[in-house]
Structure formats: C-alpha cells, structure tokens
Amino acid sequence: MRVQTTDYTVSEIRSPASFITSRVFIYGALVFWAFICLFPIYWTITTSFKSAVDVTQGHLIPFVDFQPDWKGWRSLGLSPDSISQTSTVRDEFFKRFMNSVITSVGASSLAIIIGSLAAYGLTRYRYRFAWFKNEDISFFFLSQLILPPVVLALPFLVLYREVGLLDTRGGLILLYTLMVLPIVIWIMRDQFNSIPVELEEAALVDGLSIWGAFLRIVMPIALPGMVAAFILAMVLCWNEYFFAALLTSTDAKTIPVMVASQTGSQGINWWSMAALATAAIAPLAVIGIALERYLIMGMTAGAVK
Amino acid sequence: MAEQTSTTNAWPANSAPLDLIPPGRKRLGWALMALATFGLLAMILLQILYKTEVDAIGFETWRPVVYAYVLWGVALGIGQVLTRGEDGQRALFLLPALLFTIAMVIFPTLFGFYIALTDWNLSSFSGRRFNGLDNFWQMLGDPYYRNALFNMVLYVLAVLVEYVIAFGLALLLNAQIRARKFFRVVFLMPLMLSPVAVSWMIGKSLMEYRFGPAATLARHLGWDNPAFFSDPITARISIMLLDAWTFIPFMMIMLLAGLQAMSREVLEAARVDGATAWQTFWQVTFPLMLPVSVTAVILRIIFKLKLADIIITVTSGGPGGATDSVSSFIYREYRDRSNVGYGTMLAMAYLVIIVVFVTWLLKLANRFVRNVN
C-alpha cells in the first residue's frame, strides 16, 4: 500500500459534502432494504382486512384506498364479532396451531437435552468408539446437516407406517429433533468451549460428581447458549413444511401445511388466506423481535473465532 | 464402547480406577446389558416371525420394537455406569444423542437404499417387488430429473449474488448509524417467518399477474407483461428472489458478526496509511472476512440444496418442471404417482451427489482460505 500525503488529507478530514452524500446513501440503502423486508409482511396483514374488490384493484393503504373490514378474520372465526360463535374453521386452526406448538417445542426440547449432553461430552472428554475418536463423532453429528430431508422422507414414510407413527405428533417430533440436532450440537459445543475447565475441576474437588458438576455448575453458565439454540431450533421446526406435508394427513397437520392447502375449489380467498398467513407468522415475528439477541447469538456461534 | 480418558490428567475424576468397582456390580451390569440385548433381539425376531406369518403371536405394528429399542438404550446406559464407573458416567453424555441419531439415520438410509432397488408403488396393490437397477437406468434417462439437477446448479450459483447483497447489508449495519437495533431486527424478520406462508403471500398475491403490487410496479417500470411465473427463466429468477428474501438475513448476520469481531486497529492503521475506503475494503476487510464468508456461503449452500417448500407452494415445479428443485420433484413424484421406489432412487442418487459435492467444496474452501491468509 503506497502512502501518499495527498490521500491523508482526503481520508482524514472528509469534506462535509462527501460526508452528507455517504450518509444519504447509507440511510437510503437501509430504508430501501427495510422496505423490501417489511412490505410483504405489510401486504399480508392488510390483505386480511380487504374485500375481493380491494385485492383485485391493488389497493394498498387502509382507510385511504379502502375501508378495512374484518373479512379475513371472520372467515377464520377470529374477528371480534365471530369470536364468540362456534366456528369449525377456528377449531381446525387452533388444532393445527397446537400441533405446531407441540411439535416445535417438543422437538426443540428433546434436541436441546440430548444435544447439550453430547456437546458437553465431546468438548470435555475423550471418547474412543472402536476406531472413531472425538473428531469423527463430532463430524458424524454435524454431517447430518447435509442430509437433505428428501432422502429420509420416503423411507420414513414407509417405516412410520410400519411403526404406527404416521400422522402423529410424536413421529414429527422425532424427525424434527433429528433435523435440528446438528445445529444444537454446533452451538452448544461453541458454548461449552468458552467455559473454563477450571470451574468444573473446582467443583469436582469440592466433591460433586461428574453429572453434579455439569448440572449445577456448567448448565447455569451455558443457559444463554441453550436459550439461543432452543429458539433457533424452534424457528426451524415451526417453519418446517416438507416432512409435515408428507407425513401428516389429518391428525398431526401443522400450520404451514394448513396454509399451503388453502386453495379452495372456487379460487383463492385472498382475505382468509392472508389472515391465516398472518396468524402463522405472528408468533415467530413476536419471538424474533423480543429475543433477537439470542437468535443472533445462535446463528453466529462458531462462525467467528 | 472402548475406554475413555479425560482430557486433562490432573482431573481428580481419574483417581477412581476401574479396579475399585466391585466385581458383583460389574457382573450385574453385564447381566443387565446382556438381558436387554437378548430382549431386543427376541422382540425383533418375534415380530419378524409374526409379520411373515410364521407364528401367531406378535403385535399389529412395529411400535413395540421401538419401545424395546429405547429400553435397550436405557439398560445400556445403566450397564455402562455399573461396569465402568466414572468412565461410564462420561459415556452417558454421548449415548442418548448417538443412539438416537444412529436409529434415525443409519437404519432409514440403509432401508432407503433397499427401497431404491424395488418397484414399489403405494397406490397399486401388487406391493413391493425387487427390480435391481431398473430404477437407476430409468433415472439416467429421465429428462425431468436432469433438469431438476441443472436447476439446483443455478440455484446454488445464485448464492453468490445473495452473498454480495448480504455483505453489503452487513457493511451498512456495521457503519456508524442510528437505530441500528431497529434495522437489525427488521432485516432479520424474513428469516423468522414461515417460508410457506410468506411465499404464498408474495408468490401468489404480491406477484400476481393482474393486480399484485409487484406486477403493477413492473408495469410502471416498463415491463409490459410482468408474468413472474410463466416463462422458465423468469420463473427461476422469481423463485431465486423468494428464496433469497428468506435467507439473505442468515448470511448477513454471520458476516455482521465477523465485521464486529474485526479489530479496529487494523482498520485505523489502514486509514492512517492513507488507504481509501475502497482500498481498505478490498485489501483489509475482505481478506480478513474470508474465513467467515466461506463458512456463511457453505452453510447457505447446504441449506440451498434442501430447497423445496417455496417451489412446492408457489409453482409446484411449473411451468413444465422449469423451476423444480430435486426435492420438490421427488415430492411430486411421490404425491402424484405414489412411486416410492423410483422416488427413493432419485433421492439416494441426490444424496451421493451432494456428499461428493460438499466434500469437494469443503476441501476447496480449506485450500482457498489457507492460500489467501
């Protein structure tokens, strides 16, 4: 890199004009991308309040372009005037919603439990399993990340039918656990590596057993990492569509499958579709805003050394 | 499972040698493990005999065998602790995940390879029939499968464009700006939302030919016929855009973390040395970011190789299979034709291709990162 005296002045003291230009550019780009991120969400939410005419004429702004109405939510049985009445659609929606909650929470919890244990073992102890050493076992777990769902889908379809797990939440939980386990192990390994071994040594000297040291000393410290892994796993399970579409039919159908199967015989009901989509994305939007810190922590685990 | 030693020899845990375990306890452990193994094998044998109608005692489904496997795992764990003391307790950390993954991956994959060699249509009554490599030859001559593979190449290449955008966004977020947290949350949003729900709303209504705002905008910009999903090339690009919208935040967050971890001194030094912003980026920031970039891109490619849900919901492969990814093609092969045998053969072939490709990619990335730094 050549040092030029003229460049000094240019880069050290920037002219107000170029400063303002760069500010304008930066904020312009930020706002532009924020628009790209938010507009589809805005469109989804507003569409749930539109009537057919408003949709087909491409009206955008409520109260100015069109008069919002609870149309979409009424068709789901969730609008203020229909909430007290019985509604089969609402019952179905809540059933799917609960399926989604149970499968994603169940799978994430199971993955966190067995994943954390494995990650802890792999970072602290040296295993030999025939000719497999720690690195090989770690690689075995992480390599599951590559496995595309489609490879397991059809064998599982057949196996689940034999085992009687087809169209059950339990079956989905097992598969989702498998799906998020590598990510959980990846995050937790990073977490445990950052905890000094001396803590456990002290605990062992004080008379705790191996598991005692893990449960009472290490776990509390690693809790933020576990929360991060849990939330990331939740997001992935909640949004999963492929397995759910193949392996469930009536009982265990989850929200994404319900959303995808909404094309009615007489065309698409945009408003009810939009209401359903809003309801499907709302929980995660809330989680995303409230727990953004943990999400970022989970995603960046191990990426930066 | 063989012997284990702790990482640090100074650990007091190591002071409990194997000899201290009373032989009675050891025998109990061995007996328990043997009993459990015997029980599991007997259960499997019984069920096989029942299913092949050799004997009349057995269960309707194979589910009891699953329970037996879980019990066997528990017995194995207890046996480990009984026979090997503290080493057994250490093995207990790894056992659940290991047994779970082996049961859930190895067995189905092996079973999958077997299904791949059969002619098995779930909707026909003839049932499963072994037909050797017939599926394989059929696959080689299948233009739709080749097309789906070719699409995957295109979709994977699109990752590079996503990377450039993600890097740009990460730089923006890393600049001295106000409301950084707000923008970060907003930029992260697309990743959180269900791709199915969102792609439904974007693909089917926002990009709707007649009234979608995106189509209206495109008309204003001079595109007379803004049909996003009717000709093959535009349809592919639209799918890429939808997928990019969801996953750009993922790479962005990783790159942002990399940027924030970079030491300020290096950048200061470059500035003092008189480098322009452009030079600083290419000669300092970019090379330093290379390891993070490679990780982000590889992870993104791995996710991209699984791409299916957006295509299934928005185009279901159309027009004429032009947007099919391998996963969505196999999905339809099963959904429309119930062709389990052939579909599995396609999936297995895809698995082999992916494993080879990702291994090569990792090797390449390793060499690349080492050469530059």
Interface residues (C-beta under 8 A of the other chain):
Chain A: M1 R2 V3 Q4 T5 D7 Y8 V10 S11 E12 I26 Y27 A29 L30 W33 A34 I36 C37 L38 F39 P40 I41 W43 T44 T47 V55 T56 Q57 G58 L60 I113 I114 G115 L117 A118 Y120 G121 L122 R124 Y125 R126 Y127 R128 F129 A130 I137 F140 F141 Q144 L145 I146 L147 P148 P149 V150 V151 L152 A153 L154 P155 F156 L157 V158 L159 E162 V163 G164 L165 L174 L175 T177 L178 L181 I185 V197 E201 L204 V205 S209 I210 W211 F214 V235 W238 N239 Y241 F242 A245 L246 I255 P256 V259 A260 Q262 I268 W270 M273 A274 L276 A277 A280 I281 L284 A285 I287 G288 I289 E292 L295 I296 M299 T300 G302 A303 V304 K305
Chain B: M1 A2 E3 Q4 T5 S6 T7 T8 A10 W11 P12 A13 E60 T61 W62 R63 V65 V66 E86 Q89 R90 A91 L92 F93 L94 P96 A97 L98 F100 T101 M104 V105 F107 P108 T109 F111 G112 I115 G168 L169 L172 A175 I177 K181 F183 R184 V185 V186 F187 L188 M189 P190 L191 M192 L193 S194 P195 V196 A197 V198 W200 M201 I202 K204 S205 L206 R210 F211 G212 P213 T216 W245 F250 I253 M254 A257 G258 A261 A270 R271 D273 G274 A275 T276 A277 Q279 Q283 P291 V292 T295 A296 I302 L305 K306 A308 D309 I312 T313 V326 S327 I330 Y331 Y334 R335 V340 G343 T344 A347 M348 Y350 L351 I354 V355 V358
